[in-house]
Amino acid sequence: MRMENGVVKRQGMDLTQGNTAWSLVMFSLPMIAGNFLQQLYNVADTIILGQLAGSTALAAAGSSFSLMNFVTSIFLGLCLGTGVQLSMDHARRDPARLKTDLWHSFVVTALPALAIWLGMTLFRDTILLLLQIPAEVVPDMRAYLGWITAGIPAVYLFNFFGGFFRAVGDSRTPAVWLIVTCILNIVLDFWWISLWKTAGAALATMTAQWISAVGITGMFWHRYSSLCAGLRDFRWDAQTAKRVTSLALMTSLQQSVMNFGILLVQGKVNTFGPQVMAGFAAGVKIDSFAYMPAQEFGNAASTFIAQNHGAGKAQRVKSGIRTAVVISCGFCLCVSLLVLLFRRWLLACFIPQDPGALEVGSRYLVVEGSFYFAIGILFLLYGFFRAFGNTRISLLLTLVSLGTRVLLSWTLPDAGFGLEAIWWSVPIGWLLADVLGIWLLIRREQSRARRSRISRKRCKAVSD
């Protein structure tokens, strides 16, 4: 893609034209491949740590993974929210507004990212205390966080500019840089984990993150020089800032609440000791790897809906929703079957010498793996409502899902239901949020249809 006469020319896909299913699948594939590779280098850390450094190091990395997911989800949500606005600007062929919204979005999202980075750097020991980390895990986790925190600005830059590329129809460029990141991270893992154990894994990930961030930022600067021109004359506009902040803030709250809930569940799991922590960490890695394509497909569907909504193509929006649900559910059911059949083999890649942790992870995957279709539908609902600008509903669905999970996971084990009550709390939350989201989506469509009928009647009355 490039700028020509002030307009973004499409070298990527035009999501407002062509076959709906084909557009959704082909646009989502590079996003899925990119996130697959991102998950792959996260999993590589876990596998190599489990093989070379043992269960304690694996427990430290697993708890750190949950924590970092939470802190980065704040500005990742901001980038998702502003990406919806940029998608609509692009679909409307409005280069001046695209440029204005882009740089207001950058300021709105960069400031929280900077604050998160500083907070994680300054209050690392306090965070470890609040997470109730067992004493034997603290040294490894402290070392891991010391290096991984330095990559927070890089993660922000990659996701902001990667989000822009996707917003204008190019899902391939971010995927290419994730390939580079993945390969580099795995190569460095084998080298540095053998030297520095847990700290080496974090150092490898942080180095790879900075290389991809610098690469994608430089590519944006090269391809979109027109959007970068005149930044010295940039003027802050309160109304523009309010508009992009409204979308960004609610999406960020939705993402951060979701990951904060996961972090609270991690805190409860931590009270069961390092063996359960290791089994849970391995199970979560497989879990997130398994339903990651559904999550990225939900984000792709959101961009598809946002562009067509911005272009005023209501029928294509409706068709996109139906098609996305069929594709996502079909994929999730296939993945569920594979995970249930091969769960012990997958877990053995992480924890080959710890039968107790292996059993914990196996029981976790039996429960979660049976309900991937529910999280697939929930990811779509998040994306649909975000694309329509109804980010408050996405936040509501997250509160229902995570609130249920946290409430049940913290109360049921102490009431005599045992560790597996924590695992069951997750799909229960997914299903409740799905039911609510589908009902709200149907109500929205009924309301839109009612307004359309009233408008047609008024037009007919005027013409008569």
N, C-alpha and C positions, 0 to 999 in steps of 0.2 A: 504494500500500500504506500501511497505517497500523497503529498499535497500538490494540487495543480490549480492555479488561479484561485487559491484560497479554499478549495474544496478537497475533502478527503476522497481520493479515488480508491475504488474497491479492487484490491488485488486478492482479498479474502472472499468469503461467501456473502452473497446478498440474501439475507434471511427473510426478506419480504417477498421473495419470488421463488417459484419452483415447487417441487413436491415436498410436502410437509415432513413426512417421515425421513426422506433422504436428507433434507436440510438439517433436521435435528441430529440425525446420526452422524453425518459428516462433519458438522460443526463441533459436536461433542467429542469425537474421537481423539483429536489432538489434545483436548483438555484432559480427557481420561488418561491418555498415554503419559502426559506430563505429570499428572498427579500420581499415577502408578509409579513412575520413576522416583517421585519425591517420597512416596511411601517406601519404595524399594531401598533408598539409602537410609531411611529411618530403621527399616527392618534389618538392613545390613549391620548397622550399629548394634542392634539387639542380638543378632545371631553371633556376631564375632565376639561381642562382650560375653555372651553366655558360654561360648566355646573356650575363650582364652582367659577370662577373668572370673567366672563363676557366678553363682546365684546372687551374691551380695551386690556385685557390680550391676547385674541385670536389674535387680530391684531398684537401685539408685537411678539407673537410666530410665526405667519405667515410670517412677514417680516424677522425675524431671520432665519426661515427655508430657504427662498430664498437666503439669504446672505451665510449661512453655506453650502448650496448646491454648491454655486459658489466657495468658498474658498477650500472646500474639493475636488471639481471636478478636481482641478489642479493635486493633487497627485493621485487621483483615475484614471485619464487618464494615468498618468505615469505607474501605476500598470497594467492597461489594455494593454498598449503597450508592456511592458516587458513580460507580460504573453503570448503574441503571439510568442515571441522568445523562451520562455521556452517550449511552446507546440511543436514547430518544433524540438527543441533539443530532447525532449522526444520521438517524433515519429521517429527520426533518430537513436534512441538507442545509444546516445552519452553521457554517464554519465560524462565524463571529461568536455566536453563543457557545459553541463547542470549546473555543479557545478560552473564553471567559470562565466557563464552568470548570474546565480542566485545571486551571491554576488556582482558582478558589478551592477546588477539591484538594489539591496538593497541600495547601496551607492548612485546611481544616483537618486533614488526616495526619500530616507530619507532626504537628504539635503533640497530640496524644502519644504517638509512637516514641517521640523523644522523651516524654515524661515516663513512659513505661520502662524504657531502657535505663534511665537514671534511677528509677525506683528499684528495679531489680538489682542494679549494681550496688546501691547503697544499703539495701535492707535484706540482703540474701540470708543472713543468719536468722533474722526475725521470721522470715518466711518458712525456713526449715523447722523452726520451733512450732509455728502455728500448724504445720502439716503433720505433726506428731510422728516424725520420722524416727524409727528405732535407732538407738545409739550406734549399733554396728554398721548402719547404712550411711550415717551422717557424713563421714569423711569422703566417701566416694561421691555422694550426691553434691557435696559442697564443691568438690573439684570439677565435677561435670558442669554445674551451673556457672562456675567462674568463667569458663570459656564459652559456653553456649549463649550466654547473655550478650556477649560482644557481637553476636550475629543478628541481634534484633533490628538494628537500622537497615541491615542488608535485606532481611526478610520483608521489611516494610517497602523498600524501594522496588524490590522485585514484584511484589504483589500490586503496588500502585500502577507501575508502568505495564506490567503484564495484564492488569485489569483494563487498562486503556486499549491495548491491542485487541483484546477480546471484545470490548465494547464496539469497536469499529469493524468487527467481522473477521479478525485474524486470530485464530486460536493456535496457529502453528508456531509462531515465533516464541511465545512463552514455553511451549513444549520442547523446542530445540534447546533452549537454555537449561531446561530441567534435565535433559539428557546429559549435557555437559556437567551439570552439578552432580548428578547421580554417579557417573563414571568416576569423576574426580574424588567424590566422597568415599566410594568403596575402595579405590586404590589407596587413598590415605588411611582408611580404617585399618587395613591389613598391616600397614607400616607402623602407624602411630599407636594403635592399641597394644601392639606387642611391646612397645617401649614405655608407654605411660598409662596403660589400662584405661580406666574410665575417663580421665582427662584427655587422653588421646582421641577417644571417640568424639568428644565434644569439639576438640580442636579441628578435627577433620571436617565435621559438619559446618562449623563456623567459617572455615577457609573456603569451602565450596560455595557457601551461601554468598559470600562477598564477591566471588568471581562472577557468579550468575547475576548478581545485582548490578555490578559495574557494567557487565556486558549488555544487559537488556536496557539499562538507562542510556548507554552510549548509542545503541541501535535506535532508540526512540529519538534521541537528539539528532541523529543523522537523517532519519527518514522524514521527520516532521519538523524540519527547520522553520517552516512558516508558523507553526504553533509556538515555537521557542523564540521567534523574533520579537523584539520590542518589549522584553520582560523588564527592562529598566524603567519602562513607563507604566508598569502594572499598577493599577489603582484598585484598592479594596472597595468593594461595593457591598453594603450591608444586606441589601435585598437578595443579591445573588448568593452571598454567604449563608443567609438564612435558608434559602431554597435547597442548596446542596447539603447543608448541615442537617436539615430535617430528615432527608432520606438516609444520610449516612449514620446519624445518631441512632435511629431506631434499629437499623440493621446491625450496627455495632453492639447495641444492647442485646439483641437477639443472639448474636454469635457469642458474646462474652457470658451471657447468662447460661447458655447451653454448656459452654466449657467450664464455667464456674461450678455448675451442678456436677459435672464429671469429676472435677477436682474434689468436691465434697465427698463424693462416693469413694474416690481414691483415699481420702483421709480416713474413712471408716474401714476400708480394706487394710490400711496400714496397721490398724490395731490388732490384726490377726497374725502379725509377724512376717519375717522375710520370706518364708516359703510360700505363703499365700500371696504376698506381694509379687514374687517372681512368676507364679502361675497366672495371676491376674494380668501382669505386664505382658506376658507372652500371648495370652488370650486376646487382650485388647489390640495388640499389634495385628494379629490375624484378622480380628473383627474389622478393624478400620481398613485394612487392606482389602477385605472381601466386599464391603459395601461402599468403598471409595468411588468406584465407577458410577454408582447410583447418585452419590453426592455431586459429582462433577456433571452428570447428566442433568440434575436439577438446576445447577448453575447455568448450563447451556440452554436449558428450556427457559430459564428466566430471561436471558439475553434475547432469545427468539421471541418471546412474548413481548418484551419491552420494545424491541424494534418494530414489531407489527402493530402494537398498541400505539406507539408514537406515529406510525404511518397511517393510522386510522383503519386498519384492516381487521375488523371485528370477527368476520367469519374465519379468517386464517388463525386468529388467536384461539377461537373455539376448537378448531381442528387440531391445533398444536397441543392443546391441553389433553384432548382425548388420546392422541397418538403417543404423547409422552407417558401417560399412565400405563398404556398397554406395554410399551417397550420396557419401562422401568420394572414393572411387576414381573414380566417374563424373565428378565435378566436376574432379578433377585431370587426368584424361585430356583433357577439353575445353580446359582452360587450357593444357596442354602444346602442343596443336595451335595455339592462337592465338599463343602466344609464339614458337614456331618459325617460323610464317608471317610475323609482323610484327616480328621482333626488331630489324631494322635501322631501321625506322621509329621504333620505341620508343626505341632508343639515340640516334637523331638528335635527339630532344627534349632530351637531356642534353649531348651532345658534337657539335654540328653542324659544327664546323670543325676536327676532329682525326681524320683518317682512320685513323691508327695506333691511337688509343684506341678508335675505333669497331670496328675489326677485333678487338681484344682482347675487348671486350664481347660481340661477336657469337659468337665461339668459346666464350666462357664460357656463354652462354645456350643454345647448341646442346647442350652436355653436360648442364647442370643441368636445362634445360627438358624434356628427354626422360624425366626420372625424378621428376616431381612426385608421381606416385602413391605413390612410396616414402616421401617425407616426409609425405604425407597419412596413410598408415598409421601412421607413427611417432608423429605428433601424437596420433592416436587411442589408441595404446598407452600413451603418457604419461598421457593423461587417464583411461583405464580403471584402470590400476594406482594412480593417485593417488586415484581415487574409492573404491577398495577399501581404502585405507590402506596399500597396498604401495609406499610412496614409494621404498624402497630399490631396487625393480626399475626404476622410472622412472630413477633415478640410474644404475643399471647399464647400461641401454640407451643413455643419454646418453654414458657413458664409452666404450662400444663404438663408437658412431657418431662421436663427436668424436675419440676416441683414434686411430681408423683414419685420419680426415681429417688430423689433425695429423702423425701418423707419416709418411704417404705424401706429404703436401705438402712436408715438410721434407727428405725423403730422395730422392724420385724425381727432382726437377729437377736436383739435384747429381749424380745417377747417370747423367745424359745423356738423360732422358726429356723435358726441356723444361718450359716454362711450363704446358702443358695437363695435365701430370700433377697439378697443383694442382687443376684443375677436376674431373678424374676421381676424385680422392680423396673428394670430397663424396658422390656417389651410391653409391660403394662402401661408405662408412660407413653411409649410410641403409639399404641393403639388408641388410647384416650385422645391424644392430640389429633390423630387421623380422623376420628369420628367428628370431632369439633370442626376441624378444618374443612372437611368435605361438606358438612352442613352449611358452613359460612360461605363456601364457594358456590353452592347451589343457590343460597339466598341472594348472593351478589348477581348471579346470572338472571334470576327471576326479577330482581329489581331493575336490572339493565333492560330486560325485555319489556317490562311494564313501562319504563320511561320511553322506550322506542315506540310502543303502541300509542301512547299519549301524544308524542310528537307528531306521528303520522296523522292522527285524528285532527290535531290542530292545523296541520298543513292542508288537509282536505277541507276543513271548515273554512279556512281563509280563501282557498281556491274556488269554493262554491259561492 
